[in-house]
Amino acid sequence: MAPTELLIGSRWQASTGPGQTREVKSPFDGSPVGTVALAGPEDVDVALAAAERGAAVWRRTPAHERMTILLRAAELADERAGKIAQTISAESGKTITEATGEASRSGDLIRLAAFEGTQLYGETLPLDANRGTGFDKVGFTLRQPCGVVVAITPFNYPALLVLHKLAPALAAGNAVVLKPATSTPLTALELASCFVDAGLPEGVLSVLVGSGGVLGDLLVTDPRVRKISFTGSTTTGEHIARVAGVKKLSLELGASCPVVVLPDADIELAASAVALGGYVNAGQVCISVQRVITHPSITSDFLDALVPKVKAIRTGDPSSAETTMGTLITTAEAERVERAIAQAGTDGARILTGGERDGAVVSPAVVADVHPDSAFSQQELFGPAVAVSSAADWESAIAQANGTAYGLGAGVFTSDVAGAIRAVREIDAGSVHINWTPLWRADLMPYGGLKGSGYGKEGPRAAVSEMTEVKTIVLHGRPW
């Protein structure tokens, strides 16, 4: 791959447009990380035409052959994990420790998807239960690939969020046009190279780097596209839902994830978990802890346990093994988060630690006495700060947990089984964790939100189902 080439139809080639490039820079110090070719409108049409041709071939490729190619791609991802981790850290500002953990999951995620792509079971239909006719017929269902899938991914997990779309789509027999975040395109291209080098047929995979304003609507409105899988902001997801037309959609959108700490909770466990779950990747995680809801009788003890742990988080150069929290993706994002924390203080909350900015780094913050209806609770922060509020009883705690437009993940700390059962029944979130925060995800599990956090599920088994369509088959015999 040359910096002036695009991956279109599983082949590296020059842009059909003006041939512009973009330099990717480190959010930590602005140093150059690499250069990528930018796609233009003309490239969208070329990529979708190639995908149509590739999908026709790939869907006719036996599942075991598709799996062989994906397993080879997984081996390449394992072999290249070190380089992928360095790329993740350099272009996203994520610590090298976190980036290494992300890169190390890539191969296993591809393997999970490869297996699930061979498990496209149908079901038999009891047509003889139909009054009058049916005994002389046999019915069953078949799953088949959607065809052309458009995958749009954000910057915060540039390997895993790409693979949670790419690998299941390919395993199920689809062709894919991937548009990664313009701030972290190099990781996506590294991973795409694993699939291409593993022998992916011509036409099956394209990666278009460029502005969503230039490429987005062209991709999602095109009638050749049958399935869109998007992770990003609620605003953009709502726009896609309005303009996409008759297509299958999976939308993983915004969040303001709550954690409820009940009076019978293990305070030390809860504080340790929040000190991790609120600040991984500088809080730039959809399932990051944003709100903690405590009973007044334990609020002081919880804060006394939490604040020293947050103060111990070490910011600095993401490439250093000593750094435990990296940068935000841009200085502009850091400025936004800094303003939000300061505004919370102006509105009456207490900033117990953190909130200062140095370039793209914001020191991890704990903000107490936050009103549940404030912007700091209601709006997605996507930064390294946790808002702590109080609820006098169980009913008001649940009301606060459910009191935003979002419903992606939640956590509850309690030693009471009955309370845990009530929590999982009453909290409206796509995943509810008992005695941990929502910032925990196994790649194989179903993952997705309720309410304004979107619809559809990821995780290889769930995603393969989302990336396929069901066809009903009826064989008609002669009456007996």
N, C-alpha and C positions, 0 to 999 in steps of 0.2 A: 504494500500500500504506500503510495506517495501522498504527501499532504494535499495535493490537488485532485485526488481521486475520491470517488464515492463508491460505496458498496451498493450496487444495484443488480438485482437478480442473481445474487451469489457470486458476482464477479466485480473486481475493482475496475472502475472505468472513469473517464473524465466526465465532468458535468456537461450537460447539453446546454446549460445556461451560461451566465457570464464568467463562471469559474472563480468565484470569490472564495477566500479562505478566512479563517478566524483563528487567532492565537488564543490558546487556553492558558490562563494564568493562575498561579497559586493564590487563593484568597488570604493566605497568611502573610506573604511578603511581596506579592505581585510578580514573582519570578515566572518566566515562561515555562510551561509544562509540555506543550506540544502545539501542533497546528493541524486544523481539520478543514476539509473542503465543505463549503456551505451549499446546500441544495437550493434550487430555485423552482418556480412553478413548473417549468418544463420537465424537471427531473421527477416530479410527482407522477406525471402521466407515464413517463418511461418506466418508473418503478411499478406502478399498478398494472401496466400492460405485461411486464415481465412476471408479476405475481399471478396474474390470470393464467398465463402459460405454465408457470411453475406449479400452481395448485392442481392443474389438470394432470400433471405427471406425478406429483407427490401423493395425491390421494389414491392413485393406482399402484403405488409402491407398497408391497406387503408390510404389515406392521413389524414383523421381525427384522426386515431390512432397515426400516426407519429406526428401530431401536438400536441396531448395530451402529448406525451412523451417530446417533445421539450418545451412545456409550463411548464411542471414540472421542467425541467432543468433550465428554466429561473427563476422560483421561488427559486431554490437552489442557483443560481448565485446571486440573490438579497440577500438571507439570508447570504451568505458567502462573500458579497462584501467587508466587512472590512478586512477580512483575505486576500482576493485576492489583495486588495490595498497594504497591508503591504508587500506581496510577491513581487508585481511589483516594489515597491520602493526599497526593500532590494536587489533584484537581478539585477536591471537595473540602479540604481542610480538616478532614476526619483524622483522628490520631492513628498512627501506624498500627497500634495494638488493635483498635476497632476495625481498621481496614483489613488487617490480616485475618481477623475473625470472619469478616464478611466474605473475603475472597476464598477462604477455606471451605465455605459452605457451597460454593458454586458447583463443584463436581457432583456432590451428593444430590443437590437439587435437580440437576440435569438427569441423573440416574433415576430419581423418583419419577420424574415426568416421563422418561423413556419407558419405564415399566407400565405406568398408567395408560400410556398410549396403546399398549397391547391388550388392554382390558375393556374394550368397548362392547360390553354385554348388552344384549337386547332382552326382551321378555316375550313369552308366549301369551296370546290373547284367547280367552275362553269364549270363542265365538259361538259355541253350542249353547251358551246361556242366553243368546239372543232368541227371542220368541219367534217362532215360525221357521226361519232358516238359520243355518250356521253350522249344523252338524257335519255337513259335507265340505266344510271349508277349514283351512288352517290359517291362523293369523299370528304374526309376530312383528317385533320392531327391530329396526337396525339403526345404529348410530353412524353418521358419516360426518366428515369435516365440514365446517362452514364454508371454506373456500379461501377467501382473502381476508386476513386479519390485519387491522391497524392497531399497533401498540404504542401508547404514548406514556413516557415514564418521566419521573421527576429526578432531582439531583441528589436527594438525601441518602438513598441506598442505590448507587449507580450500577452495582452488580446484581444484587438480589432482586430488586424490583424489575430490572430488565429480564432476568431469567424466570421470574414467576409468570411472565407473560410469554416470553419467547419459547421456552422449553416445552410447556404444555401445548402451545399452539402447533409447534412443529411435530411433537409426538403424536398429536391427533390427526396429522395429515394436512395441515393448512400451510399456505404460503403467508409470509409475514412481511409487512412494511413497518419498521420500527422508527419512531421519532424520539430519540432520547433528549434529555435536557441539554440546552446549548451550553450550560456551564460545566457539565460533566460528560462530554461525548466520548472521551478517549477510552473510558472503561467499557462502554457499550461496544465500541469498535474492536477492542481486545477480545471481548467475549464472542462477538459475531465471527471473528477470525477463527475461533475454535471450531465453530460449526462448519464454516466454509472449508477449513483445512481437514476436517473429518470426512469430507466428501459429499456435502449437501448438494443436491442437483441444481442445475442452472434455473434461475427464476424464483427460487423458493424464499430467499431472504434478501431484503434491502434495508439499509440503514440510512436515513435522511437526517442530516444535522442542519438545523436552521430555525429561524424564528417561528413560533407558533402563529404569529400574525400573518406570516407569509405562507406557511405550509398547512396549518391546522385545518382550516375549513375545506381546503382542497382535498385533504385526505378523508376527513370524516363525512363529507357530503357526497363523495363519489359513489355512484350506484354499483360499481364493481366490488366495493367493500361490503362484506356481509357481517362482520363482527368488529366491534371497537372495544378495546380494553384500555382504560385510562386511569392513571393515578395522578392526583394533583388537587388543585384548589376547587372548592365548591362552586365558585363563580364560573370557572372554566367548564366544570362538569355539567352545570346547568345549561351552559351555552351549547355544549355538544348534544345534550338531550333534546334541545330545541331544534337544532339544525340537521341532525344526522339522517333523518328519514327512517325508513323501515329497515332497521338493522338490529342485531343483538348488541346489547350494551352491558359492560361491566364497568362500574364507576366506583373507585375508592377515593373518597373526598376528605374534607376537613374533619377536625375533631377538637374537643376540649375535654380530655379524658379525666374522669373523677376517680379518686380513691377515698373510700369511707373507712375511718378508723373508729371502731366501736369501743366502749369503755372496757370490755373484757379482752381487748386485743393485746398481743405481745408488742409493747411500744418500741422496744429495741429493734425487733424484726421489721416493724412497719417503717421506722425511721431509716434503717439501713436500705430497705427496698426502695423507698422514695428517693433517697440520696443517689441511688443508681438510676432508677426509672425516670427521674425528671431531668437528667443531665447527659445521658448518653447522646453522642453526636450533637452536643451543644443544644439539646432539646429539640433538634430538627427531626422529629420522628412523629408520625401521625398518632402513635399509641403512647407517646411520652406522657408522663404524669403532669397534668397542668393544674388540677384542682385537688386539694386534700380537704376533706370534710371530717372534722373531729367533734367528739362530744366535749362540751365545756369542761367537764371534770378532768379531762386528760390533755387538753390543748397545750397547757404550759409544759407538761412533761414531754409531750411529743416534740414541741419546738426545742426544748432543751436538748433532746437527743438528736434532732435533725440538724440544727445549725452547725455544730462542730464538724459533722460529717461533710456538709456542703463546703464549709470553709477549707477543708482538707483537699478538695479537688484542685488539681494543679493544671493551670492553663499554660500555653506556650507553643513552642514549635511542634506542629503535628508529627513531624518526622522523628522526634525524640521519644524514646521509650519511657522517659520520665513524665511526659505530658499525659494527663488523664482526661482532659477535655480540650478539643480543638476549636476551630473557628466557626463562625457562621459562614454561609456560602459567599456573601459579599459584605463589604463595608456598609452598603446601603441597608442591608437586612439587619446588621448589627445596630445601626442608628435607629431603625424602626423599633427593635426590641428595647434598646436603651430608653427611648421615649415612652414606650408602653409601661415600663417599670416605674419610671419617674412619675408618670401620670397617675399610676395607682397610688403612689405616695401622696400626691397632691389631692387625690380623692378621699384620703383619710386612712389608707392602709399603712402598715408599718413595714418598712424595708429593713429586715433584720441583718441581712448581709448581701453583698454583691450588687450588681446592676451597673457597675462602671464599665466603660468601653475603652478599648485600646485597638484601634484599627477595626478588624473584623472579629475581634475577641470581646465577648461580654462576660464579665465575671459572674459565676453562678449565683443566683439570687434566691432568697426565701422572703416571701412577702406575706405578712400575717394580717389578720383582721380585714380580709378582703370581702366586700359585700358580694353576695352571690349574683346579684343582678348587674354588677359593674362590667364594663367592657373587658376588664382584665380576667374575669371569669368566663364571660359569654363568648368572647371572640378567640379564635385560635391564635396562640402566641407564636408557636414554632420557634422557641428560643429557650435558653437555660434559666428558667425561673419557675417556681412553684407557688401557687396562691393557696393560702391556708384560711379556711372559714370554719365556723362552728355551727352545729345543729343540735338543738336541745333534746331531740328524741328521734326515734327510728323513722317515723313518718316524714319529718322534715328533712332528714338526711337523704332519704330516697327521693324526695321532691327536689332537693338541690342536685343530686346526681343526675336526675332526669331533666333538669331545668334549663338545658340549652337546646339549640337546634340540632345538636350532634348526637351520635350514638355508636361510636366505633368500639371503644373498649372501656372497661372499668375494673376496679379492684376493691375488695372488701377485706379488712383485717378483723377477725373475730375468732374466739375460741368456742363459740356456740354453734352447734350444728343446725339448730332450728333457724338461727339468724342467717346462716350461710344459705340455707335452702330458700328462705324468703328473699334474700338478695338476688339469687340467680333467677327467681321467678319475676321479680318486680323491677329490676334495673334494665332499662332499655338500651342495650349495647350488643354489638355483634359478638363480643367475647367478654366474659366476666370471670375474673380470677379471684379465688379465695385464698387469702393470706399471701398474696403477691400483687404486684402492680400489673397494669395491662401491658407494660413493656416486656413481654415475653411472647415469643412466637416460635413454634416448631414449624419448619417449612412444609411438613406433610399435612398440617391441620387446616381445616377450612378457615378462611380469614376474610372478613368484610364487615361492613357497617349497617346500621339501621338509620332511619330518619335522614337527616341531612348529610350523614356520612357516606351515603351512596347505596348501591345495591349490586348484587352479584358477589360471588365468592372466588378467592384465589386459594392457593394450595394445590399441588399437582392433580389430585383426584378431582377436586371441585372444579379446577380450571379446565381440565380436559373435558369435563361435562359441559362447561360453559362454551367451550370452543367447538362443540359438535352439535348436530341437529338430529332429531329423531324422525325416522321415516317408518310409516306403517305399511306392512306387506300382507296381502291377503291372497292365498292360493284357493282358487275355486275348483272344486271337483264336481262330479255329477251326482244328482240326488240318488241315495241308496234305494 
